[in-house]
């Protein structure tokens, strides 16, 4: 299934904002963009199997501002898995790079099509082979 270019931009933009927030002395508007992209019912399953709700994730992200200077997050292999009504399933690879250290995750996400674009409802991350 071909990937909607707008959807690919949404996936990349969320991760660029996260990297900017964690990797620099970013202005609060960067955090606001990240937070506003998450649906009120958002939840994530981390690479260690922990389920994290929206408020918990945002509290952690807020406190992580500029804790990893120079962090970059790149997304690739974006694949739309399904689309029906206002729900879209997508899978992609996310790679964090901090200096010479790289960490890759395979991510499956559910996004909701809202009046003003996409909202992230669910994310499930699995460690991927380097």
N, C-alpha and C positions, 0 to 999 in steps of 0.2 A: 504494500500500500504506500503510495507516495505521501510524503510529509508536506503538510501545509506550510509554506514559508513563514507565515505569521506564527505558527506553533513552534517552529524551530527557533525563531527569534525570541519567543517567550521563554523557552527552555534555557537558551544561552543567557538571556538578560538576567534571569533570577540568579544564576550562578556567578555572573560577573558582579552583580551587586553584592552577593555574599562574600566574594573574594575581596572586593574593594573595602567592605566593612571590616572584615577580619584582618586584612593585609595592609591597611593604611589608616591614617587619621581622617577618616571619611566624615563628611557632614551628615547630620541627622536625616537629611532627605534620602540618603542611600538606604538607611535602615527602614524608613517609611515606605519606600518603593518595595522593598523585600516583604515587609509586613502586610502591605496592602495587596500583594499578589496571592496571599494565602487565604483560602476560604475560611469562614468562621468555624467550620467543622473539620478543619485540617488535622491530620495526624500523620506521623511518620514512623516507619519501622527502621531502626538503625541497623548498622552492620553487625551489631552484637545482639540483635533480636529484641531490643527494648522498644516499646511503643511510647511515643512522645506526642502529647497533644500540642495544639497551636500555642497556648500561653506558655507552656514550659519551653518549647523550642524558641519562641521569641525572647524570653528572659535570658536564655543561654546565649543567643546570638547578640542581644544587646550588650551583654557583659564581655563578649569576645572582640569588641572593637579594637583594632590595631594590635591584637595579641600575636599575630603571625605576619609581621612585616614582610612584604614582598609576595604574599600568597597569590597564586594564580589558579583558577579553576577553568578547565577547558571541557567542553562537551563535544561528543562525536557520536557517530553511528545512531543518530536520532531516527527512530522508526515508529510511525503511528501504527498501533496494534488494532484499534477498533474505534469506531465513532458511531454514536447513536443518540438522537435527540440532543441533549445538552451535555453529554458525557464523552470524553475522549481519553483513550488509553494510549500511553506512549512509553517507549523504552529507549534508553540511551546509556552511553558510557560517560562518566564524569571522572576527570583526573585532576587531583590536587597536586600542585608543584610548589614546593618551598625549598629554594636552593636546589640541591641535587636530589632531594627526597621527592619521590612520586608515590601517590596512592591512587589506585583506580577502583571505581565502584561501578557495578551494573545497577542501573536504577529503573524501576518501573513506577510510573506515576499515573494518577487519574486527575484529569483537569475538568473543570466545569466551564461551559461557555456561558458567560454572563453578558449583560448589556454592554459593558465597557471592555470586553476582552475575555481572557482566560483567567480562572482562579484555580490554584492548586488545592485539591481536596485530600490527596493521599500520595505518599511517597514510600517506596520500599527499596532499601539499599542492600546490596550484597557485595562483599569484597570480590574483586576481579583479579585475575592473574596479571602480574606485571608483564 
